[in-house]
Structure formats: structure tokens, C-alpha cells
Amino acid sequence: AHSGSSVALPCAARGSPAPRISWLLANGTRLSRSPAGSGRASVEPDGTLVLRAVTVHDRGLYTCLAESPAGSDALAVKLQV
């Protein structure tokens, strides 16, 4: 990604019951679905992580976590700025 741009990292998961999506950010913070416009990082209703105005400090490994009573799964994505 280019510095100053916005980045959308999709994360889709299906299951019964529907899994809850959260993200483990590169700085170690865990982020769940949040109201639109709440900070530079937010999780959309479909599980997509949106990072606004990225800088080189945002680079690193981001992990999507899908969890439900039936089990869990994770997907790691490396962001380079």
C-alpha cells in the first residue's frame, strides 16, 4: 500500500452458527466490528478490516480471527507500506 492511502483487508467466514470476526492488528491490538468512522482502523459488518491513511508504522502482520461455538480459524495477511 502507498503511504496515506486506505487499505481494505477482506476476511470472509461461513458457518452455523455464524462466526464472529475480529482482527489482531500488527501492534497487538484486537479489533472487533465497530461503528463506521471510529478511528483509523475499523471492521466492517462483512469482516473487512479498513485502515485509513496508512503510514510505514502500520506495516506488519494482521490476523483475521473467525470464532464460533463450532470452532475457530485464522488467516494472516502481511501489509507492506
C-alpha positions as a Markdown table, in Angstrom:
| # | Residue | x | y | z |
|---|---|---|---|---|
| 1 | Ala | 0.0 | 0.0 | 0.0 |
| 2 | His | 1.1 | 3.6 | -0.5 |
| 3 | Ser | 1.6 | 5.8 | 2.5 |
| 4 | Gly | -1.5 | 8.0 | 3.0 |
| 5 | Ser | -3.9 | 5.6 | 1.2 |
| 6 | Ser | -6.7 | 3.5 | 2.7 |
| 7 | Val | -6.4 | -0.3 | 2.7 |
| 8 | Ala | -9.2 | -2.9 | 2.9 |
| 9 | Leu | -8.3 | -6.4 | 4.0 |
| 10 | Pro | -11.2 | -8.8 | 3.4 |
| 11 | Cys | -12.0 | -11.7 | 5.7 |
| 12 | Ala | -14.9 | -14.0 | 4.9 |
| 13 | Ala | -16.0 | -16.9 | 7.0 |
| 14 | Arg | -19.1 | -19.0 | 7.0 |
| 15 | Gly | -20.6 | -21.4 | 9.5 |
| 16 | Ser | -23.5 | -22.3 | 11.6 |
| 17 | Pro | -23.8 | -20.5 | 13.9 |
| 18 | Ala | -22.2 | -17.6 | 12.0 |
| 19 | Pro | -18.7 | -16.9 | 13.2 |
| 20 | Arg | -17.7 | -13.7 | 14.9 |
| 21 | Ile | -14.9 | -11.9 | 13.0 |
| 22 | Ser | -12.2 | -9.9 | 14.8 |
| 23 | Trp | -8.7 | -8.8 | 13.8 |
| 24 | Leu | -5.4 | -8.9 | 15.6 |
| 25 | Leu | -3.6 | -5.8 | 14.4 |
| 26 | Ala | 0.2 | -5.5 | 13.8 |
| 27 | Asn | 0.6 | -3.6 | 17.1 |
| 28 | Gly | -1.0 | -6.5 | 19.1 |
| 29 | Thr | -4.4 | -4.8 | 19.5 |
| 30 | Arg | -7.5 | -6.9 | 18.9 |
| 31 | Leu | -10.3 | -5.1 | 17.0 |
| 32 | Ser | -13.9 | -6.3 | 16.5 |
| 33 | Arg | -16.7 | -4.9 | 14.4 |
| 34 | Ser | -17.1 | -1.2 | 15.2 |
| 35 | Pro | -19.3 | 1.7 | 14.2 |
| 36 | Ala | -18.2 | 3.4 | 11.0 |
| 37 | Gly | -15.8 | 6.2 | 11.4 |
| 38 | Ser | -14.4 | 5.1 | 14.7 |
| 39 | Gly | -10.7 | 5.8 | 14.4 |
| 40 | Arg | -8.3 | 4.9 | 11.6 |
| 41 | Ala | -8.9 | 1.2 | 11.8 |
| 42 | Ser | -12.4 | -0.4 | 11.7 |
| 43 | Val | -14.0 | -3.7 | 11.0 |
| 44 | Glu | -16.9 | -3.6 | 8.5 |
| 45 | Pro | -20.0 | -5.8 | 9.0 |
| 46 | Asp | -18.7 | -8.3 | 6.4 |
| 47 | Gly | -15.4 | -8.7 | 8.4 |
| 48 | Thr | -13.3 | -6.5 | 6.2 |
| 49 | Leu | -10.6 | -4.6 | 8.1 |
| 50 | Val | -10.3 | -1.0 | 6.8 |
| 51 | Leu | -7.2 | 1.0 | 7.6 |
| 52 | Arg | -7.3 | 4.7 | 6.7 |
| 53 | Ala | -4.3 | 7.0 | 6.0 |
| 54 | Val | -1.7 | 4.2 | 6.4 |
| 55 | Thr | 1.9 | 5.0 | 7.3 |
| 56 | Val | 5.1 | 2.9 | 7.5 |
| 57 | His | 4.2 | 2.3 | 11.1 |
| 58 | Asp | 1.1 | 0.3 | 10.1 |
| 59 | Arg | 3.2 | -2.3 | 8.2 |
| 60 | Gly | 3.3 | -5.8 | 9.6 |
| 61 | Leu | 1.2 | -8.9 | 10.1 |
| 62 | Tyr | -2.6 | -8.6 | 10.5 |
| 63 | Thr | -4.5 | -11.7 | 11.5 |
| 64 | Cys | -8.2 | -12.3 | 10.9 |
| 65 | Leu | -9.9 | -14.5 | 13.5 |
| 66 | Ala | -13.2 | -16.2 | 12.9 |
| 67 | Glu | -14.7 | -17.8 | 16.0 |
| 68 | Ser | -17.9 | -19.6 | 16.9 |
| 69 | Pro | -19.0 | -22.3 | 19.3 |
| 70 | Ala | -18.3 | -24.8 | 16.4 |
| 71 | Gly | -14.7 | -23.8 | 16.2 |
| 72 | Ser | -12.2 | -21.1 | 15.1 |
| 73 | Asp | -9.9 | -20.3 | 12.2 |
| 74 | Ala | -7.3 | -17.7 | 11.4 |
| 75 | Leu | -5.8 | -16.1 | 8.4 |
| 76 | Ala | -2.6 | -13.9 | 8.5 |
| 77 | Val | -2.1 | -11.1 | 6.0 |
| 78 | Lys | 1.2 | -9.1 | 5.6 |
| 79 | Leu | 0.9 | -5.4 | 4.9 |
| 80 | Gln | 3.7 | -3.5 | 3.4 |
| 81 | Val | 3.6 | 0.3 | 3.2 |
